[in-house]
């Protein structure tokens, strides 16, 4: 047996050596769903006591954890969007402009564009019921 093989045998290389696999328990999985709307991935990983790269590996390999993480993320986005629309309906011009830019395709550089039936927006008082 040569020196390389004897060193590998002593170190356990090739015999399942290396870092142990990290498995999340039910409490940690529930924590991901609860905290994912509020924390960054780095903060979530810290809360779980793992590295950020390990957290991403878990998301890649565990579909249940990924589903719960995405569910939490979508809850915060939906909540923020709902609040934004409420603000717009109350007359908050900044909120209205943000919605127009991000969802309506509106751009400020169109101010010099000729007025045509294609770019006229009817303004509706959304605070009063029809």
N, C-alpha and C positions, 0 to 999 in steps of 0.2 A: 504494500500500500504506500503510495507516495505521500509527501508532506501535506499537499493541498487537501487530499481526501481525508487524512487523519484530523486536520484542523476542522474541516467541515463537520465531521462526526462528533468531535468534542463540543462544538458550539451548538449543535442541534439543528444546523441548517439542513433543510430538506426533510425534516421530521416534524413539520408543523410548528416550527419556531416562529418567532416574530411577535408582534403585538397581538394581544388578545382581541377578539372581535367585540365591539361594543353593541350591546342590545339594550334598547330602552324599555323600561317597565311601564306598566299602565299609567302610573302617576306622572311619569315624565312625558308620555304621549299626550295625556290630558293637559299638561302644562303647555305643550307646544300649541295646541288649539286655543287655549286661553290667552297666551301671551303673544302669539304671532301678530295680532292686529296692533300691538303696542310697541314691540321691540324690534330692533334690527336683527339680522341673522347673527351678527357677532354677539349681541347682547343675549339673544336666545341661547346660543352655544354656551356662553358663560353661565347662564342660569342652569343649564343642564350639566355643567362641569366637563364640557368637551370643547375641542377646538372648532373653529368655524369650518375648516375643511372637512373635519369628521362629520359635522352637522350636514354639510352638503352631500357627503357620501351616503349618509343615512337617508336623506331625501331621495337620492338617486335609486337606492336599493329597496326602500320600504314604501310601497304605494299607499298604505294606510296613513303613514306619517305625512307623506307628501299631500295627500288629500286633505288632511286636517290642517296642515300649514296653509294651503291655498284657501281653504274655507275661511280661516281667520283673517287672511290678507284681504279677501274679497269683502268681508264684513266691514272692515274699516273704510275701504274704498266706497262701498255703498252708503255708509253713514255720512262720509264727507260729501259725497255727491248729493245726497238728500238735503243736507244742510245748505249746500251751495245753491240748490234750486230754490229752497225756502227763502234764502237771502235775496235772490234775484227777484222772486215774486213780491217781496216786500219793498222793492224799489232800489236795492243796492246795485248801483251802476257798475261797480267793479266786478261784482259777481256775474252780472249779465254779460259784460264784455268777455270775461274769462270763459263763460259757457259758449258764447258765440265763436271765440277763437278756437277753443279746443273741440267743440262738438259740431259747430255750424260751418266750419271752413272759412270764417270771416278773417280778413287780414287788414291791417291798418294801411298798408301800402296801396289799397284799392281806392283811396280817397280821391285820386285824380281820374279814376275810371269814369267813362261816360255813363250817365244814368240810362239804364234800359229796363225793360220789364223783367229781365233775368236777374238783375242785382238790386231790385227794390225789395225792402223788407217791411212788411206791414207791422206796425207797432201795436201791440194789444196790451191793454191794462189788465195784467194778470192778477191783480189783487182783488178785483171785483168779479163775482160770479156772472156767467152769461145770462 
